[in-house]
Amino acid sequence: MYSEKVMDHFQNPRNMGEIEDASGVGTVGNAKCGDIMRIFLDIDEDGIIRDVKFKTFGCGAAVATSSMATELVKGKSIREALQVTNKAVMEALDGLPPVKVHCSLLAEEAIHAALWDYAEKNGITIEGLEKPKSDISEHEEEIVY
Amino acid sequence: MIYLDNAATTRTAPEVVEAMLPFFSENYGNASSIYSLGSVSKKAVNQARRILADYLGAKPEEIYFTAGGTEADNWALKAAAEAYANKGKHIITTRIEHHAVLHTCEYLEKQGYEVTYVGVDENGIVKLQELEEAIRPDTILISVMYANNEIGTLQPIREVGQIAHERGILFHTDAVQAFGQLPINVDELHIDLLSASAHKVNGPKGVGCLYIRSGLKLRSFIHGGAQERSRRAGTENVPGIVGFGRAIERAVDIMPEKIRKETMLRDYLIEQIYEKIPYCRLNGDRTRRLPGNVNFSFQFIEGESLLILLDMKGVCGSSGSACTSGALDPSHVLLAIGLSHELAHGSLRLTLSEENTKEEMDTVVTAIKEIVERLRAMSPLYEDFMKKQRLAYTGK
């Protein structure tokens, strides 16, 4: 049911853990739909994501998308990180089963939520970043597979 | 491999396969044919029918072979609803039925029937008082499963049957999980209709049966030839039916020993999980449950992840997590017994057979413990919980 890459990231998740005193932390999802993701960002003065960690409660796809999303934003600028879409995460994982597409959306949301937290803490606005929804289950129906 | 998903399906027993084989090769006759090749098949079908009837304390002509438990449930509910529509259009069932019953009820609702879904207590046992109070003058059918497929809870079938018959209401039970596992007597339990399946009890897939109490006038489910007393047309699945009969013969033979062994393994597994793994709960009644059913929820983790990692270690189980069903909501059974979504997502069902061993249980507990620890280390819910604990004990 899962691609080899999904299985690899699920079994050997990259960047799993916490960052103490992180520059930004974002938690999205809810236990109702069965997925909760938390992303920790360590951003330096130049706005480069020096380190990133995640924690996830969820299925194999949820863990794999979190892991892949952290890989895709690590070492990137905030602007570049914003361009990491759920589609990019899915493509990097060689695709997801249709019922698991919402996991990749959650990963994108989690990055945005952590960036939003960083912006708020530092009193700055990040161009193109909207306040993330903490609960994506409401617009689940709109997902086009 | 350690196979602990016997509620999903079982290994076809070697003696069952052996009994079936001649009906694929030399005895391929159509049971409806006049010549002797056909009558060999007919005899074999009727012998299987007698075995099933004897087990249930029923008459052979009350057993109708179907293509499985789901078909039997569909037939029982739809045909009973239709047959008694002039008396009323109200049906009572429970919130924890298998989808074969629940989705058939939803279909009947679209056809103008009203269905009351009676709740269960925190152990998954149907609330008898609520069921009794739901009865109306136009109630025509009560359908309550014998044993739940997820949490293994045994329902008070005799009491439900009694209530139904005192009010002149038809009583159907989906006995797929209990058939061949426990003694069942349709008269003692006041059962009018009973659904069963062969592959849950070491028989082949694709064959089941519906017991219909004689005297009940239910329409045929599949129209065509005169098979199954014209009530279920279509050339008989002779090898399948023979296998079903042999499986029940075997099941009856080994039943006391199988129950004893599975109960012992079940209780050992429950005790070991409780002892070795913190923050978990047993779902379903501690004693009023199928001998082979164990169902736990592990806090802070999700079931599908647990299943994949168990599979890596060669253990086959199942979960009530939404992710394993392709749906967004977790198991309706676990929600019906009052579990939070989080706990329902973190459920693991292990269903044993008489072939399992105590050593296998030890291996499985070690595997679960390791995996649960690994997934908790990854879980933001566990992180939050531990922080709260720390705050409560140390104030920082």
Chai-1 contact restraints between the chains, C-beta under 6 A:
chainA,res_idxA,chainB,res_idxB,connection_type,confidence,min_distance_angstrom,max_distance_angstrom,comment,restraint_id
A,M16,B,M378,contact,1.0,0.0,6.0,A-B,restraint_1
A,A31,B,H341,contact,1.0,0.0,6.0,A-B,restraint_2
A,A31,B,E342,contact,1.0,0.0,6.0,A-B,restraint_3
A,K32,B,H341,contact,1.0,0.0,6.0,A-B,restraint_4
A,C33,B,L328,contact,1.0,0.0,6.0,A-B,restraint_5
A,G34,B,E302,contact,1.0,0.0,6.0,A-B,restraint_6
A,G34,B,A322,contact,1.0,0.0,6.0,A-B,restraint_7
A,G34,B,C323,contact,1.0,0.0,6.0,A-B,restraint_8
A,G34,B,H345,contact,1.0,0.0,6.0,A-B,restraint_9
A,I36,B,P380,contact,1.0,0.0,6.0,A-B,restraint_10
A,R38,B,P380,contact,1.0,0.0,6.0,A-B,restraint_11
A,K55,B,M378,contact,1.0,0.0,6.0,A-B,restraint_12
A,K55,B,P380,contact,1.0,0.0,6.0,A-B,restraint_13
A,K55,B,E383,contact,1.0,0.0,6.0,A-B,restraint_14
A,F57,B,E302,contact,1.0,0.0,6.0,A-B,restraint_15
A,F57,B,S379,contact,1.0,0.0,6.0,A-B,restraint_16
A,F57,B,P380,contact,1.0,0.0,6.0,A-B,restraint_17
A,F57,B,L381,contact,1.0,0.0,6.0,A-B,restraint_18
A,G58,B,E302,contact,1.0,0.0,6.0,A-B,restraint_19
A,C59,B,E302,contact,1.0,0.0,6.0,A-B,restraint_20
A,C59,B,E304,contact,1.0,0.0,6.0,A-B,restraint_21
A,C59,B,S305,contact,1.0,0.0,6.0,A-B,restraint_22
A,C59,B,C323,contact,1.0,0.0,6.0,A-B,restraint_23
A,G60,B,E304,contact,1.0,0.0,6.0,A-B,restraint_24
A,G60,B,S305,contact,1.0,0.0,6.0,A-B,restraint_25
A,G60,B,I308,contact,1.0,0.0,6.0,A-B,restraint_26
A,V99,B,G326,contact,1.0,0.0,6.0,A-B,restraint_27
